């Protein structure tokens, strides 16, 4: 079985790159506790009552 050197080198690089992209997107979407409680309250009013 022959291991492809490009696969060994690029797989961790691509995984780290994708992780950084996801981390930056989640960091931008960070919400304050007040907005999260408001969102939960609105959803409760919409679907429960």
ZIQUISUL-V574135 format. One record per run of one state. SS is the DSSP state (~ for helix, > for strand, _ for the rest). FROM is the first residue (numbers start at 0). TO is the last residue. If there is no record, write none. Layout:
BEGIN
SS & FROM & TO
SS & FROM & TO
END
This chain:
BEGIN
_ & 0 & 3
~ & 4 & 27
_ & 28 & 31
~ & 32 & 46
_ & 47 & 48
END
